[in-house]
Amino acid sequence: MDSRIPYDDYPVVFLPAYENPPAWIPPHERVYHPDYNNELTQFLPRIVTLKKPPGAQLGFNIRGGKASQLGIFISKVIPDSDAHRAGLQEGDQVLAVNDVDFQDIEHSKGQKVLFSSAVTLPEKEIPKISPGMSWTS
């Protein structure tokens, strides 16, 4: 009886080329090194003000909600829109709108709040994996 594994039955997987990690930089040199950004305020929630006339488009799309257990995030920002000029970015997390907490809200309810005539959004900027911010309209 042959105890070898028949590798012909397994799919072939191609992996990307290995990238070497960046060169080691001693901690005491990192403070002034251009590859290290020690400005942690970029990760704090911020408020962005966006004026939305009744019936006007918001200039961005949202994704997520209570069902996804992730919150509401900006999934697309229309180029040259008021939202784009206000600094909204794809991946920003909406924390609140008009004092309505968006961290545990259903997607459809979030849309209704956003499409109301007066909009105030707090969002949070998260590291580039998942940026977020705050905004008020």
DSSP file (Angstrom, degrees, kcal/mol; ACC not computed):
  #  RESIDUE AA STRUCTURE BP1 BP2  ACC     N-H-->O    O-->H-N    N-H-->O    O-->H-N    TCO  KAPPA ALPHA  PHI   PSI    X-CA   Y-CA   Z-CA
    1    1 A M              0   0    0      0, 0.0     2,-0.6     0, 0.0     0, 0.0   0.000 360.0 360.0 360.0 132.4    0.0    0.0    0.0
    2    2 A D        -     0   0    0      1,-0.1     0, 0.0     2,-0.1     0, 0.0  -0.721 360.0-173.6 -86.5 120.8    1.4    3.4   -1.0
    3    3 A S        +     0   0    0     -2,-0.6    -1,-0.1     2,-0.1     2,-0.1   0.356  46.8 115.7 -96.1   5.3    1.4    5.9    1.9
    4    4 A R  S    S-     0   0    0      1,-0.1    -2,-0.1     2,-0.0     0, 0.0  -0.434  71.9-114.2 -74.1 149.4    2.4    8.9   -0.2
    5    5 A I        -     0   0    0     -2,-0.1     2,-1.4     1,-0.1     3,-0.1  -0.708  24.6-126.2 -82.6 127.9    0.0   11.8   -0.5
    6    6 A P    >   -     0   0    0      0, 0.0     3,-1.9     0, 0.0     4,-0.1  -0.597  27.3-174.9 -77.2  94.1   -1.2   12.2   -4.1
    7    7 A Y  G >  S+     0   0    0     -2,-1.4     3,-1.6     1,-0.3    -2,-0.0   0.656  73.0  77.4 -67.1 -14.9   -0.3   15.9   -4.7
    8    8 A D  G 3  S+     0   0    0      1,-0.3    -1,-0.3    -3,-0.1     4,-0.1   0.715  87.4  61.3 -66.7 -17.3   -1.9   15.8   -8.0
    9    9 A D  G <  S+     0   0    0     -3,-1.9    -1,-0.3     2,-0.1    -2,-0.2   0.522  91.3  82.0 -85.6  -5.8   -5.2   16.1   -6.2
   10   10 A Y  S <  S-     0   0    0     -3,-1.6     2,-0.0    -4,-0.1     0, 0.0  -0.767  84.8-109.9-103.5 145.9   -4.4   19.4   -4.6
   11   11 A P        -     0   0    0      0, 0.0     2,-0.5     0, 0.0    -2,-0.1  -0.343  30.2-116.1 -69.8 153.5   -4.8   22.8   -6.3
   12   12 A V        -     0   0    0     -4,-0.1     2,-0.5    -2,-0.0    -4,-0.0  -0.789  29.6-161.0 -89.6 129.8   -1.7   24.8   -7.3
   13   13 A V        -     0   0    0     -2,-0.5     2,-0.5     2,-0.0     0, 0.0  -0.956   4.2-155.4-116.7 126.6   -1.4   28.1   -5.4
   14   14 A F        -     0   0    0     -2,-0.5    -2,-0.0     0, 0.0     0, 0.0  -0.890  12.4-160.7-101.8 125.7    0.8   30.9   -6.6
   15   15 A L        -     0   0    0     -2,-0.5     3,-0.1     1,-0.1    -2,-0.0  -0.730  25.2-100.7-103.3 152.5    2.0   33.3   -3.9
   16   16 A P        -     0   0    0      0, 0.0    -1,-0.1     0, 0.0     3,-0.1  -0.275  53.2 -82.7 -66.1 159.3    3.3   36.8   -4.5
   17   17 A A        -     0   0    0      1,-0.1     2,-0.2     0, 0.0     0, 0.0  -0.300  53.3-100.3 -60.9 145.5    7.1   37.3   -4.4
   18   18 A Y        -     0   0    0     -3,-0.1     2,-0.5     1,-0.0    -1,-0.1  -0.477  33.4-152.1 -69.6 134.3    8.5   37.7   -0.9
   19   19 A E        -     0   0    0     -2,-0.2    -1,-0.0    -3,-0.1     0, 0.0  -0.937  16.7-124.4-108.8 129.5    9.3   41.3    0.1
   20   20 A N        -     0   0    0     -2,-0.5     3,-0.1     1,-0.1     0, 0.0  -0.425  31.6-108.4 -68.0 144.3   12.0   41.9    2.6
   21   21 A P        -     0   0    0      0, 0.0     3,-0.1     0, 0.0    -1,-0.1  -0.285  46.0 -84.8 -67.4 160.6   11.0   43.8    5.7
   22   22 A P        -     0   0    0      0, 0.0     3,-0.1     0, 0.0     0, 0.0  -0.221  57.5 -84.2 -63.1 158.1   12.2   47.4    6.1
   23   23 A A        -     0   0    0      1,-0.1     2,-0.2    -3,-0.1    -3,-0.0  -0.295  51.8 -98.4 -62.4 146.7   15.7   47.9    7.6
   24   24 A W        -     0   0    0     -3,-0.1    -1,-0.1     1,-0.0     0, 0.0  -0.473  37.2-167.0 -68.5 133.3   15.8   48.0   11.4
   25   25 A I        -     0   0    0     -2,-0.2     5,-0.1    -3,-0.1     8,-0.0  -0.990  26.0-116.8-123.1 122.2   15.9   51.5   12.9
   26   26 A P    >>  -     0   0    0      0, 0.0     3,-1.8     0, 0.0     4,-0.8  -0.254  26.7-116.7 -57.5 143.6   16.8   51.8   16.6
   27   27 A P  H >> S+     0   0    0      0, 0.0     3,-0.8     0, 0.0     4,-0.6   0.829 112.8  57.4 -52.8 -38.0   14.0   53.2   18.7
   28   28 A H  H 34 S+     0   0    0      1,-0.2     4,-0.2     2,-0.2     3,-0.1   0.714 108.6  47.9 -70.3 -17.5   15.9   56.4   19.7
   29   29 A E  H X4 S+     0   0    0     -3,-1.8     3,-0.7     1,-0.1     4,-0.4   0.591  93.6  77.6 -93.0 -13.1   16.3   57.3   15.9
   30   30 A R  H X< S+     0   0    0     -4,-0.8     3,-0.8    -3,-0.8     6,-0.2   0.793  77.5  72.2 -69.3 -28.4   12.7   56.7   15.0
   31   31 A V  T 3< S+     0   0    0     -4,-0.6    -1,-0.2     1,-0.3     7,-0.2   0.868 112.7  25.8 -56.4 -39.1   11.4   60.0   16.5
   32   32 A Y  T <  S+     0   0    0     -3,-0.7    -1,-0.3    -4,-0.2    -2,-0.2   0.324  94.7 115.9-108.4   6.5   13.0   62.0   13.6
   33   33 A H    X   -     0   0    0     -3,-0.8     3,-1.5    -4,-0.4    -8,-0.0  -0.593  64.3-137.0 -80.8 136.7   13.1   59.3   10.9
   34   34 A P  T 3  S+     0   0    0      0, 0.0    -1,-0.1     0, 0.0    -4,-0.0   0.730 100.7  61.7 -66.4 -20.9   10.9   60.1    7.9
   35   35 A D  T 3  S+     0   0    0      1,-0.0     2,-0.5     2,-0.0    -5,-0.1   0.575  96.2  70.3 -81.1  -7.6    9.5   56.5    7.7
   36   36 A Y    <   -     0   0    0     -3,-1.5     2,-0.7    -6,-0.2    -1,-0.0  -0.942  63.3-163.8-114.5 126.4    8.0   56.8   11.2
   37   37 A N        +     0   0    0     -2,-0.5    -6,-0.1     1,-0.1    -5,-0.1  -0.915  10.5 176.1-107.9 106.9    4.9   59.0   11.8
   38   38 A N        +     0   0    0     -2,-0.7     2,-1.3    -7,-0.2    -1,-0.1   0.288  43.8 116.0 -92.8   9.9    4.6   59.6   15.5
   39   39 A E    >   +     0   0    0      1,-0.2     3,-0.9     2,-0.1     4,-0.1  -0.669  37.2 175.1 -83.0  95.7    1.6   61.9   15.1
   40   40 A L  G >   +     0   0    0     -2,-1.3     3,-2.0     1,-0.2     4,-0.2   0.598  61.8  84.2 -80.5 -11.3   -1.1   60.0   16.8
   41   41 A T  G >  S+     0   0    0      1,-0.3     3,-1.5     2,-0.2    -1,-0.2   0.733  74.9  74.7 -64.5 -18.8   -3.7   62.7   16.5
   42   42 A Q  G <  S+     0   0    0     -3,-0.9    -1,-0.3     1,-0.3    -2,-0.1   0.701  94.1  52.8 -65.5 -16.3   -4.4   61.4   13.0
   43   43 A F  G <  S+     0   0    0     -3,-2.0    -1,-0.3    -4,-0.1    -2,-0.2   0.441  88.6  99.7 -98.5  -0.4   -6.2   58.4   14.7
   44   44 A L  S <  S-     0   0    0     -3,-1.5    81,-0.5    -4,-0.2    -3,-0.0  -0.545  86.3 -95.1 -82.7 150.4   -8.5   60.6   16.9
   45   45 A P  E     -A  124   0A   0      0, 0.0     2,-0.3     0, 0.0    79,-0.2  -0.340  46.9-168.8 -58.8 145.2  -12.1   61.2   15.9
   46   46 A R  E     -A  123   0A   0     77,-1.3    77,-1.2    -4,-0.1    88,-0.7  -0.923  18.8-121.8-134.4 161.6  -12.6   64.5   14.0
   47   47 A I  E     -A  122   0A   0     -2,-0.3     2,-0.5    75,-0.2    88,-0.4  -0.905  21.1-170.9-109.4 129.7  -15.5   66.6   12.9
   48   48 A V        -     0   0    0     73,-0.7    88,-4.5    -2,-0.5     2,-0.5  -0.979  15.1-143.5-117.8 128.8  -16.2   67.4    9.3
   49   49 A T  B     +f  136   0B   0     -2,-0.5     2,-0.4    86,-0.3    88,-0.3  -0.811  21.6 175.7 -97.1 129.2  -18.9   69.9    8.5
   50   50 A L        -     0   0    0     86,-1.7     2,-0.5    -2,-0.5    69,-0.3  -0.985  19.9-147.7-134.7 121.4  -20.9   69.3    5.3
   51   51 A K        -     0   0    0     -2,-0.4    67,-0.1    67,-0.1    31,-0.1  -0.786  16.1-172.6 -90.1 126.1  -23.9   71.4    4.3
   52   52 A K        -     0   0    0     -2,-0.5     3,-0.1    85,-0.4    67,-0.1  -0.931  13.6-145.9-123.4 107.0  -26.6   69.4    2.4
   53   53 A P    >   -     0   0    0      0, 0.0     3,-2.3     0, 0.0    65,-0.0  -0.358  43.7 -81.0 -64.8 152.0  -29.4   71.3    0.9
   54   54 A P  T 3  S+     0   0    0      0, 0.0     3,-0.1     0, 0.0    62,-0.1  -0.291 118.1  12.4 -55.5 132.9  -32.8   69.5    0.9
   55   55 A G  T 3  S+     0   0    0      1,-0.3     2,-0.1    60,-0.3    62,-0.0   0.332  99.2 127.2  83.5  -7.6  -33.0   67.0   -1.9
   56   56 A A    <   -     0   0    0     -3,-2.3    -1,-0.3     1,-0.1     2,-0.1  -0.416  65.1-103.5 -81.3 158.4  -29.3   67.3   -2.7
   57   57 A Q        -     0   0    0      1,-0.1    -1,-0.1    -2,-0.1    58,-0.0  -0.466  17.9-136.6 -76.2 152.3  -26.9   64.3   -2.9
   58   58 A L        -     0   0    0      2,-0.2    25,-0.3    -2,-0.1    -1,-0.1   0.801  31.2-128.6 -79.3 -30.4  -24.6   63.6   -0.1
   59   59 A G  S    S+     0   0    0      1,-0.3    19,-2.6    23,-0.1     2,-0.3   0.583  77.6  66.1  91.0  10.9  -21.6   62.8   -2.3
   60   60 A F  E     -B   77   0A   0     17,-0.3     2,-0.3    23,-0.1    -1,-0.3  -0.986  67.4-133.9-155.9 161.3  -20.7   59.5   -0.7
   61   61 A N  E     -B   76   0A   0     15,-2.6    14,-2.2    -2,-0.3    15,-1.1  -0.832  19.2-145.0-113.6 155.8  -22.1   56.0   -0.2
   62   62 A I  E     -B   74   0A   0     -2,-0.3     2,-0.3    12,-0.3    12,-0.2  -0.838  11.6-171.5-119.8 160.3  -22.2   54.0    3.1
   63   63 A R  E     +B   73   0A   0     10,-2.4    10,-2.9    -2,-0.3     2,-0.2  -0.984  45.6  31.6-145.1 151.3  -21.8   50.3    3.9
   64   64 A G  E     +B   72   0A   0     -2,-0.3     2,-0.3     8,-0.2     8,-0.2  -0.630  48.1 166.3 104.7-161.1  -22.2   48.2    7.0
   65   65 A G  E >>> -B   71   0A   0      6,-1.5     5,-1.0    -2,-0.2     3,-0.9  -0.816  59.6 -41.5 133.8-174.2  -24.6   48.5    9.9
   66   66 A K  G >45S+     0   0    0     39,-1.8     3,-0.7    -2,-0.3    40,-0.2   0.841 127.9  58.8 -56.8 -38.7  -25.9   46.5   12.8
   67   67 A A  G 345S+     0   0    0      1,-0.3    -1,-0.3    -3,-0.1    39,-0.1   0.846 108.8  44.6 -63.2 -33.8  -26.2   43.3   10.8
   68   68 A S  G <45S-     0   0    0     -3,-0.9    -1,-0.3     3,-0.1    -2,-0.2   0.607  99.6-139.5 -85.0 -11.2  -22.5   43.3    9.9
   69   69 A Q  T <<5S+     0   0    0     -4,-0.9    -3,-0.2    -3,-0.7    -2,-0.1   0.773  79.4  96.0  57.4  29.7  -21.5   44.2   13.5
   70   70 A L  S   <S-     0   0    0     -5,-1.0     2,-0.2     1,-0.3    -4,-0.1   0.517  84.2-120.0-121.4 -11.3  -18.9   46.6   12.2
   71   71 A G  E     -B   65   0A   0     -6,-0.7    -6,-1.5    34,-0.1     2,-0.5  -0.466  46.4 -50.6  94.6-175.7  -20.6   50.0   12.2
   72   72 A I  E     -BC  64  94A   0     22,-0.6    22,-2.5    30,-0.6     2,-0.3  -0.872  58.1-176.8-103.3 130.7  -21.3   52.3    9.3
   73   73 A F  E     -BC  63  93A   0    -10,-2.9   -10,-2.4    -2,-0.5     2,-0.6  -0.914  34.1-107.4-126.1 151.9  -18.4   53.1    6.9
   74   74 A I  E     +B   62   0A   0     18,-3.1    17,-3.3    -2,-0.3   -12,-0.3  -0.690  34.5 179.6 -74.7 120.5  -17.9   55.4    3.9
   75   75 A S  E     +     0   0A   0    -14,-2.2     2,-0.3    -2,-0.6   -13,-0.2   0.682  65.4   9.4 -98.5 -21.0  -17.7   53.0    0.9
   76   76 A K  E     -B   61   0A   0    -15,-1.1   -15,-2.6    13,-0.1     2,-0.5  -0.958  56.4-158.1-158.9 139.0  -17.3   55.6   -1.8
   77   77 A V  E     -B   60   0A   0     -2,-0.3   -17,-0.3   -17,-0.2    13,-0.1  -0.986  27.5-126.1-118.8 126.4  -16.7   59.3   -2.1
   78   78 A I    >   -     0   0    0    -19,-2.6     3,-1.7    -2,-0.5     6,-0.5  -0.560  34.0-111.2 -71.8 125.3  -17.8   61.0   -5.3
   79   79 A P  T 3  S+     0   0    0      0, 0.0     3,-0.1     0, 0.0    -1,-0.1  -0.262  98.0  10.6 -57.7 142.7  -14.8   63.0   -6.7
   80   80 A D  T 3  S+     0   0    0      1,-0.2     2,-0.1     2,-0.1    -2,-0.1   0.626  98.2 132.0  62.6  17.3  -15.2   66.8   -6.6
   81   81 A S  S <> S-     0   0    0     -3,-1.7     4,-2.5   -22,-0.2    -1,-0.2  -0.437  75.5-105.2 -87.1 169.9  -18.3   66.5   -4.4
   82   82 A D  H  > S+     0   0    0      1,-0.2     4,-1.8     2,-0.2     5,-0.1   0.876 123.8  54.5 -61.3 -36.8  -18.8   68.5   -1.2
   83   83 A A  H  >>S+     0   0    0    -25,-0.3     5,-2.3     2,-0.2     4,-0.5   0.902 108.8  48.0 -63.9 -40.5  -18.1   65.4    0.8
   84   84 A H  H >45S+     0   0    0     -6,-0.5     3,-1.1     1,-0.2    -2,-0.2   0.922 112.6  47.9 -65.0 -44.8  -14.7   65.0   -1.1
   85   85 A R  H 3<5S+     0   0    0     -4,-2.5    -1,-0.2     1,-0.3    -2,-0.2   0.792 106.2  59.0 -67.4 -27.0  -13.8   68.6   -0.5
   86   86 A A  H 3<5S-     0   0    0     -4,-1.8    -1,-0.3    -5,-0.2    -2,-0.2   0.616 123.0-105.1 -77.7 -11.2  -14.8   68.3    3.2
   87   87 A G  T <<5 +     0   0    0     -3,-1.1    -3,-0.2    -4,-0.5    -2,-0.1   0.540  64.0 154.8 103.1   7.6  -12.1   65.5    3.5
   88   88 A L      < -     0   0    0     -5,-2.3     2,-0.3    45,-0.0    -1,-0.3  -0.437  21.9-168.1 -67.7 144.0  -14.3   62.4    3.7
   89   89 A Q    >   -     0   0    0     -2,-0.1     3,-2.1   -13,-0.1   -15,-0.3  -0.949  31.4 -90.9-133.1 152.8  -12.4   59.3    2.5
   90   90 A E  T 3  S+     0   0    0     -2,-0.3   -15,-0.2     1,-0.3     3,-0.1  -0.415 115.1  30.6 -58.6 131.4  -13.4   55.8    1.6
   91   91 A G  T 3  S+     0   0    0    -17,-3.3    -1,-0.3     1,-0.4    35,-0.2   0.266  82.4 139.2  99.2 -11.3  -13.1   53.7    4.8
   92   92 A D    <   -     0   0    0     -3,-2.1   -18,-3.1    40,-0.2     2,-0.5  -0.434  50.4-130.8 -64.7 139.1  -14.0   56.5    7.2
   93   93 A Q  E     -CD  73 124A   0     31,-1.8    31,-2.6   -20,-0.2    40,-1.0  -0.817   9.0-137.0 -95.2 129.8  -16.3   55.3   10.0
   94   94 A V  E     +CD  72 123A   0    -22,-2.5   -22,-0.6    -2,-0.5    29,-0.3  -0.766  23.7 177.8 -84.2 118.8  -19.4   57.3   10.7
   95   95 A L        -     0   0    0     27,-3.4     7,-3.0    -2,-0.6     8,-0.6   0.822  62.6  -9.7 -91.2 -35.5  -19.7   57.6   14.5
   96   96 A A  E     -G  101   0C   0     26,-2.4     2,-0.4     5,-0.3    39,-0.4  -0.988  49.8-157.5-160.5 155.7  -22.8   59.8   14.7
   97   97 A V  E >  S-G  100   0C   0      3,-2.0     3,-2.3    -2,-0.3    24,-0.3  -0.981  84.4 -13.6-139.1 125.2  -25.2   61.9   12.6
   98   98 A N  T 3  S-     0   0    0     22,-3.3    23,-0.1    -2,-0.4     3,-0.1   0.901 130.3 -53.5  48.6  46.0  -27.3   64.7   14.2
   99   99 A D  T 3  S+     0   0    0     21,-0.3     2,-0.6     1,-0.2    -1,-0.3   0.606 108.8 131.3  64.1  14.6  -26.5   63.2   17.6
  100  100 A V  E <   -G   97   0C   0     -3,-2.3    -3,-2.0    10,-0.0     2,-0.3  -0.880  62.5-122.8 -96.0 123.0  -27.7   59.8   16.5
  101  101 A D  E     -G   96   0C   0     -2,-0.6     3,-0.3    -5,-0.2    -5,-0.3  -0.496  26.5-174.6 -68.2 125.2  -25.2   57.1   17.4
  102  102 A F    >   +     0   0    0     -7,-3.0     3,-0.7    -2,-0.3   -30,-0.6   0.316  63.1  90.1-102.4   5.5  -24.1   55.2   14.3
  103  103 A Q  T 3  S+     0   0    0     -8,-0.6    -1,-0.2     1,-0.3   -38,-0.1   0.706 104.8  20.3 -78.9 -17.4  -21.9   52.6   16.0
  104  104 A D  T 3  S+     0   0    0     -3,-0.3     2,-0.3   -34,-0.1    -1,-0.3  -0.348  96.2 124.8-144.1  57.7  -24.9   50.1   16.5
  105  105 A I    <   -     0   0    0     -3,-0.7   -39,-1.8    -5,-0.1   -34,-0.1  -0.894  62.3-108.2-121.7 148.0  -27.5   51.3   13.9
  106  106 A E     >  -     0   0    0     -2,-0.3     4,-2.5   -41,-0.3     5,-0.2  -0.457  30.3-120.7 -70.9 146.9  -29.2   49.4   11.1
  107  107 A H  H  > S+     0   0    0      1,-0.2     4,-2.3     2,-0.2     5,-0.2   0.909 111.8  50.1 -55.6 -46.8  -28.1   50.3    7.6
  108  108 A S  H  > S+     0   0    0      1,-0.2     4,-1.9     2,-0.2    -1,-0.2   0.879 111.2  48.5 -64.2 -37.9  -31.6   51.4    6.5
  109  109 A K  H  > S+     0   0    0      2,-0.2     4,-2.2     1,-0.2    -1,-0.2   0.894 109.7  53.3 -68.4 -38.5  -32.1   53.6    9.6
  110  110 A G  H  X S+     0   0    0     -4,-2.5     4,-2.4     1,-0.2    -2,-0.2   0.901 107.7  50.9 -60.8 -41.0  -28.6   55.1    9.0
  111  111 A Q  H  X S+     0   0    0     -4,-2.3     4,-2.4     2,-0.2    -1,-0.2   0.914 108.6  51.6 -62.4 -42.6  -29.7   56.0    5.4
  112  112 A K  H  < S+     0   0    0     -4,-1.9     4,-0.5     1,-0.2    -2,-0.2   0.909 111.0  47.5 -61.6 -42.5  -32.9   57.7    6.6
  113  113 A V  H >< S+     0   0    0     -4,-2.2     3,-1.0     1,-0.2    -1,-0.2   0.923 113.2  48.8 -64.6 -43.3  -30.9   59.8    9.1
  114  114 A L  H 3< S+     0   0    0     -4,-2.4    -2,-0.2     1,-0.2    -1,-0.2   0.866 109.6  51.6 -65.0 -36.4  -28.4   60.8    6.4
  115  115 A F  T 3< S+     0   0    0     -4,-2.4   -60,-0.3    -5,-0.2    -1,-0.2   0.475  84.2 110.9 -84.1  -0.4  -31.0   61.7    3.9
  116  116 A S  S <  S-     0   0    0     -3,-1.0    -3,-0.0    -4,-0.5   -61,-0.0  -0.301  85.7-105.7 -65.4 162.0  -32.9   64.0    6.3
  117  117 A S  S    S+     0   0    0      1,-0.1     2,-0.5   -63,-0.1   -65,-0.2   0.857 106.3  45.6 -65.3 -37.2  -32.6   67.6    5.4
  118  118 A A  S    S-     0   0    0    -67,-0.1     2,-0.4    -5,-0.1    -2,-0.1  -0.930  74.4-171.9-110.0 127.7  -30.1   68.6    8.1
  119  119 A V        +     0   0    0     -2,-0.5     2,-0.4    18,-0.5   -69,-0.3  -0.966  15.7 176.4-126.4 131.0  -27.1   66.3    8.6
  120  120 A T        -     0   0    0     -2,-0.4   -22,-3.3    17,-0.4    16,-0.3  -0.958  14.7-173.9-130.4 113.5  -24.4   66.3   11.2
  121  121 A L        -     0   0    0    -73,-0.4   -73,-0.7    -2,-0.4    14,-0.5  -0.929  13.8-166.0-114.3 119.0  -21.9   63.4   11.0
  122  122 A P  E     +A   47   0A   0      0, 0.0   -27,-3.4     0, 0.0   -26,-2.4  -0.891  22.5 177.0 -92.3 133.8  -19.2   62.6   13.5
  123  123 A E  E     -AD  46  94A   0    -77,-1.2   -77,-1.3    -2,-0.5     2,-0.4  -0.843  22.4-131.4-131.0 169.0  -16.7   60.1   12.0
  124  124 A K  E     -AE  45 133A   0    -31,-2.6   -31,-1.8     9,-1.0     9,-0.7  -0.977  11.5-136.8-127.0 131.9  -13.5   58.4   13.1
  125  125 A E        -     0   0    0    -81,-0.5     8,-0.2    -2,-0.4   -33,-0.1  -0.788  26.3-174.8 -89.0 124.9  -10.3   58.1   11.2
  126  126 A I        -     0   0    0     -2,-0.6     6,-0.2     1,-0.2   -82,-0.1  -0.814  41.1 -74.6-113.6 154.3   -8.8   54.7   11.6
  127  127 A P    >   -     0   0    0      0, 0.0     3,-3.8     0, 0.0    -1,-0.2  -0.072  64.3 -85.8 -48.2 155.4   -5.5   53.6   10.2
  128  128 A K  T 3  S+     0   0    0      1,-0.3    -2,-0.0     2,-0.2     0, 0.0   0.615 126.4  71.7 -46.6 -20.8   -5.5   53.1    6.4
  129  129 A I  T 3  S-     0   0    0      1,-0.3    -1,-0.3   -38,-0.0     0, 0.0   0.901 129.2  -3.9 -58.7 -37.1   -6.7   49.5    6.8
  130  130 A S  S <  S-     0   0    0     -3,-3.8    -1,-0.3     2,-0.0    -2,-0.2  -0.476  83.6-167.3-156.9  73.5  -10.0   51.1    7.8
  131  131 A P        +     0   0    0      0, 0.0     2,-0.3     0, 0.0    -6,-0.2  -0.137  11.5 173.3 -64.3 162.9   -9.9   55.0    8.0
  132  132 A G        +     0   0    0    -40,-0.5     2,-0.3    -6,-0.2   -40,-0.2  -0.976   7.3 179.7-161.0 165.9  -12.7   56.9    9.7
  133  133 A M  B     -E  124   0A   0    -40,-1.0    -9,-1.0    -9,-0.7   -38,-0.5  -0.949  26.2-106.3-159.4 177.3  -13.7   60.4   10.7
  134  134 A S        +     0   0    0    -88,-0.7     2,-0.3   -12,-0.4   -40,-0.1  -0.881  32.9 179.4-114.8 148.7  -16.3   62.7   12.3
  135  135 A W        -     0   0    0    -14,-0.5     2,-0.4   -88,-0.4   -86,-0.3  -0.999  15.8-161.1-150.1 150.8  -18.4   65.1   10.5
  136  136 A T  B      f   49   0B   0    -88,-4.5   -86,-1.7   -16,-0.3   -16,-0.3  -0.994 360.0 360.0-130.7 137.7  -21.2   67.7   11.2
  137  137 A S              0   0    0     -2,-0.4   -18,-0.5   -88,-0.3   -85,-0.4   0.351 360.0 360.0-124.7 360.0  -23.6   69.1    8.6
